[in-house]
Amino acid sequence: TASTIVDIAASNPSFDTLVGAVKAAGLVDVLAGEGPYTVFAPTDEAFAALPKGTVEMLLKPENKEKLKKVLTYHVVPGSVDSAAIKAGQVTTVAGKPVTVTMTGRQIMINDAQVTAADIKASNGVIHVIDKVILPPDL
């Protein structure tokens, strides 16, 4: 595939909030770069489920570093498809670990469920999740 993680997310209307946040955080070049990355991508519904005002607060220019922390907490170095995902702690690009648990074929990242897996990009893979995961130090 020639499409990067950013191209794929931008072409999917379920990721409008995510793409807007990636742009606001100045991470487009990173996520369109070589990678490879594994991105746990929250849908617009996942962002909408955050406490009222959270997304708006994070998108303010003065909160760019917080927004970067939140977004990079959804990214793991390397391209890991669902068959290779293992239960345990995985360190994110934000430098904080997420906990991966597996029940049968169901994969959880912290308290977010992977709802669609293995969307291949030229620079990694996207797994869609149903919640926004927040780093513990936010």
C-alpha positions in Angstrom: 0.0 0.0 0.0 1.2 3.5 -0.8 -1.1 5.2 1.8 0.4 6.2 5.1 -1.3 6.0 8.5 -2.4 9.6 8.1 -3.7 9.1 4.5 -5.8 6.2 5.6 -7.2 8.0 8.7 -7.9 11.2 6.7 -9.9 9.2 4.1 -12.1 7.6 6.8 -14.9 9.8 8.2 -14.8 7.9 11.5 -11.4 9.5 12.2 -12.2 13.2 11.7 -11.5 14.1 15.3 -8.3 12.0 15.4 -7.0 13.6 12.2 -7.9 17.1 13.5 -6.1 16.3 16.8 -3.0 15.0 14.9 -2.9 18.2 12.9 -3.3 20.4 16.0 -0.5 18.5 17.8 1.9 18.9 14.8 2.2 15.1 14.4 1.2 14.7 10.8 4.8 14.5 9.5 5.6 11.9 12.2 2.7 9.7 11.4 3.1 10.1 7.7 6.9 9.4 8.1 8.8 6.2 7.7 7.7 4.4 10.9 6.8 1.7 11.1 4.2 2.4 13.8 1.2 0.6 15.3 -1.6 3.1 15.9 -4.5 2.4 18.2 -6.9 4.8 16.6 -10.0 6.0 18.5 -13.1 6.8 16.5 -15.0 10.0 16.6 -17.5 8.2 18.9 -14.6 7.4 21.3 -13.6 11.1 21.4 -17.2 12.1 21.9 -17.4 9.8 24.9 -14.7 11.8 26.8 -16.0 14.1 29.5 -17.7 17.2 28.0 -15.1 19.8 27.0 -12.1 17.5 27.0 -11.5 17.4 23.3 -12.0 21.2 23.0 -9.6 21.7 25.9 -6.9 19.5 24.3 -7.2 21.2 21.0 -6.3 24.6 22.4 -2.9 25.8 21.3 -1.7 26.2 24.9 -2.4 22.5 25.4 -0.4 21.2 22.4 2.0 19.2 24.7 -0.8 17.5 26.5 -2.5 16.7 23.2 0.8 15.2 21.9 1.1 13.1 25.1 -2.5 11.7 24.6 -1.9 11.0 20.9 1.5 9.4 21.2 0.1 7.2 24.0 -1.9 5.6 21.2 1.2 4.8 19.1 3.6 1.9 19.6 6.9 1.7 17.7 7.0 -1.1 15.0 4.3 -2.6 12.9 2.4 -5.2 15.0 -0.5 -7.0 13.4 -3.2 -8.6 15.6 -1.7 -12.1 15.2 1.5 -10.8 16.8 -0.1 -8.8 19.6 0.8 -10.4 23.0 -0.7 -9.7 26.4 1.4 -7.6 28.8 2.8 -4.2 29.0 3.9 -2.3 25.8 5.7 1.0 25.9 4.2 3.7 23.7 5.9 6.5 21.8 4.8 8.7 24.7 7.2 6.7 26.9 4.4 5.3 29.1 3.2 1.6 28.9 -0.3 0.4 28.0 -1.6 -2.9 29.2 -2.7 -5.4 26.5 -5.1 -8.1 27.6 -6.6 -10.8 25.4 -9.7 -12.9 25.8 -10.1 -15.3 23.0 -9.9 -13.1 19.9 -10.8 -9.9 21.8 -7.9 -7.5 22.3 -8.1 -4.7 24.9 -5.6 -1.8 25.2 -6.0 -0.6 28.7 -9.9 -0.3 28.8 -10.4 0.2 25.1 -11.5 -2.7 22.9 -10.0 -3.2 19.4 -13.0 -3.1 17.1 -11.2 -3.4 13.8 -7.7 -4.7 13.4 -4.9 -4.9 10.8 -5.6 -1.9 8.6 -2.3 -1.9 6.7 -0.5 1.3 5.8 2.8 1.8 4.0 4.4 2.9 7.3 2.6 0.6 9.8 -0.7 -0.7 10.9 -3.9 0.7 12.4 -6.1 -1.0 15.0 -9.4 0.8 15.6 -10.4 1.2 19.3 -13.6 2.2 21.0 -12.2 4.5 23.6 -9.6 7.2 24.0 -6.9 5.9 26.3 -5.3 8.6 28.5 -1.8 8.5 29.9 -1.6 8.1 33.7 0.3 11.3 34.1 -2.3 13.6 32.4 
